[in-house]
Amino acid sequence: MDIEECFVEVMGLQIHVARKIDKSDRPLLLFNGIGANLEILLPLMQELEGIECITFDMPGIGLSETPRLPMRFKGLAKMSAQILDHFGYGQVDTLGVSWGGAMAQEFAYRFPKRCQNLILAATSAGAIMVPGKPSVFMKLSNPKRYFDKDYLKDIAQHIYGGELRKDPKLMNEYTDRVRPPKSSQGYLYQLYAASYWTSMHWLHKLHQQTLILAGTDDPLVPIINARILHSRIPYSQLIEIDCGHLLLMTKMTEVGPMITDFLTYSNPTQKHEVVH
């Protein structure tokens, strides 16, 4: 299926949106990682056969306009709902990876009637999490990795782990899709949105059937965080995968069918399950 890209005016901002038109029962709304432009998610969207998908660049990221003031996750969730309204989408399924996993949790919490199923990949409950090594977070907090592709390749195995430790060349396709931000402002706004945020106190209220995907060698978000999410979200299943933080990229052909099957056959009464 072809990807359709356009700009939508939301909250006075021009937001860059990408859609894969596939006429499924419910579209899948995808939230990207911090600083990541939507092109990085396009291969995954193509991999999800029979599922209509929509994603967008966060304000100040990729081709989306930068606002004068930053927004918290609550405001970004409202923006997401307005983008869905623009395209006439009612109920959706929601997927979030890393920073986008926190965004997906917020959207599911703020708009429970609009979010049917939830997929959380390589993410945590926010401020109340088991962190990776400080050296890893220092590298993550520096937006240089999106401005300097050679620098990103140099640090990839250290911050992302998994297959990149053995074959750093796997980063080539990823870096080819990276669009350097216009400035570091949008990246800093995303850091602000996530600062002091946590879902820990309301995870038990999420009613959505939830699939949690986590890499066993993730330096940024250690596997224990996925297990915490799994223990707190009632209707959740956890799949632990032998890979790192970029599991949606390095294990795409394996993870894609997992996501498709989950969205196709999810059981609203099924509770906790762990798959290794």
N, C-alpha and C positions, 0 to 999 in steps of 0.2 A: 504494500500500500504506500502511496505517496504521502509525504509530509507537507502539510499546508502551514505556512507561516504568515503572520500578520501582526499589526499593532492595534491594541485596544486601549481606549482612554478610560482609566479607572482612577478615581480619587484625584483627578486633575493631572495624572501622569500617563505618558505613553508607554505601555507595557508590551514587550515582545512576547508573542504567544506562538506555540507550535502545536498542531493537532494532526493526529493520524485518524482519518475517517474510516470507520469499520462497522458502524451500525450495530454494536453490541448492545445488550440489554442496559448496561450501565457503563459510562465512560470511566476510565482510570485517570485520576488526577495525580500527577507525579511532582514531588518536591525534591529539588536537587540539593547537593552538598554546598557548604559555604564557599562563596566565590565562584561557583561553577556555573558556566553558561549552559543554556538548554541544549546546545548541540551535543553535549556529552551524553545526554540521555536518549538521543535519537536512535542509536543502534538497539537499545533495549526495547524501545517502543516498536521498532520493526520486528523484533523477535517475538513479541506477544501477539501471536496469530489470533484473529477473531476478536480482538479487544480494541475498542476505540480509546484513544489516549489524548490527553491534553497536559501540557506543561508550559511554564513561562519563566522568563528571567526575572528574578527578584529586582526590586527597585535599585538602580545603581549598578546592576550586574549585567554583563552581556550587552544587549542593545536596548535594555529598558532605561527609561529616564531616571535620573537621580533626584530624589525629593530634597527639599530644603532641610527638612528635619527627619531624623530616623523614626522608625516605627517598632513597636514591640510585636511579639508573635500574635497578640490579640488583634492588632490592626492589620497585620499581614493575612490573618485568617479571614477577616472581613473582606479584604481585597480579593482573596481567592474566590470567595463566594460571589462577589460581583462579577468576576471574570466568567464564572460558570453561568451566571444569569445572562450575560451578554450573548452566550452561545445557546441559550435555551436549555441548558442542562439542569435537571432537578437533582435526583439522587445519583451519587457517584461512589466508586470505590477509590481508596486513597493509598498511595505509596510514598514513602519518604526514606531517603538515604542520608545517614550521618546527620548533619545540621537539619536537613530536610525531614529526618525522622522525628525530630522535635516539633517541627512545623506541622507534620502530619498528625501527631498526637493532639496538638492544639486545635487543629481544624476538626478532628473527630470529636473533641470535647465541646467545642463551641457550637458546632453544627451537627449534632448527633442524628438528626432526621435526614440529613443530606449525605451522610457517610455510612454506607452499608457494610463494607469490609475494609479492613486496615492492614497494610503491609509495612513493617518496620525493618529496615536493613541497616546493619552496622551503626546502630544508634544507642541512645541511653535515655535516662529520665532527666537529663539536664544537670543542673548544679549539684544535685545529690547523686553522684556517680562515682564509680571506682575509676580514677584517671589512669592514663598511660604514663610513661616516663616523662618527667618535666622537659627533657631535651626534645622529645617528640612534639610536645605542645608549643614549645618555643618556635620550632620550625613551622608548625601549623599556623600560628598566630601572625606569621610574617606573610603578607600578600605577595612577596617577591616571587613565590612559586607560580603565580599566574601571570606575572610580567616577564619572567625569564624562564623559558622552556628548558634550557640547559640546566639551570639550577634545579628545576622540578625533577628532571631525570636523575640528577645526582642524589637527591634526597629521597626519592620515591621508595626505595627498598627499606629505608629506615622508618618512614612515617606510615607507609601502607602495608608493609610486610607481605606475607603469602608468597605467591609465585614470583613476585617482583624481586625477591631475594635471590632466586635462582636465575631468572631471566629478565634483567632490567629492560630489555628491548621491547617487552610487552607494553611499556609506557609510550612507545612511539605513536600508536593509534590514538591513545588518550590525548597526548600533547598536540597532535594534529588538529584535534577538535577544540582545544582550549582557545577561547577568544580573550585576549588580555583586556582587563577592564579599563575604562576611560581614566579612572583614577582609583586610589585606594579607598575613597569615601564610601562606596557601596559595600565594600568588604568590611570596613569598620562599622557600618550601620548594621550588618548582619551579626557581628560580634556583640553589638549593643543589644540587639533583639534577644539574643540567647543569654545575656548576662543575668545572673541571679534567677533565671527561670528554672522551674522544675515541675514535673508532672507527678511526682511521687505521691502527693497527697490526694490526687484524684484518679489515678490509674484504675483503681478498683471500680470506678463508675463508668468506665468505657464498656459499652454493651456490644460493640462491634466484634464479629468474628475476626481474629487477628493472627496473622502469620508473621513470625519474627525470624529473620534470617541473620546469621552472625558467623563471622570467620573465627576459627580457632587460633589464628595467628594475626590478630589485629592490634598493632601497637597503639593506635589512637583510641580505640574503644574496646578494651579488653572484654573477653567473652562473658565474664561475670555480670556485666551490665545487661546483656541480653537475658541472662537467667533471672536477674532481678525483675526486668520487665515481664517476663513470663510468669513469675510468681505473683505479680500484682494485677495483671490483666486477666479477668475471669475466663473469657472465651478465647484463649490463645494457644497456639502451638509454636514450638521452637524447633528450628532446624539448624543444627550446627554443621558448618561446612569447613572442610580443610582448605582454608584460603585466608586472605588478609582483608583489609578494609575495603578494597575495590572489588568486592565479590560480584557486584552486578556487572562488572566489566570482564574480569578474568575468568569468571565461571558463568558467563551469560548463557551459553547453550545448555547448561545444566540448570541454572536458576530460572530461566525463562519458562520452561515447562512447569516448574514448581508453582510459579506465580499463576500461570494460566489454569492449571488444575485447581488451585486453591480458589480462584475467583469463579470457576465453573461449578465446582462441587462442594463449596463450603457448607458446613452444617451448622445452622444457628444455635443448636443445642449442645454442640460438642465443646467440652472444656479441655483443661490442660493436657498437653501431649508434648513429649520431647523426642526428636528424631536426630540421631547422630549420623 
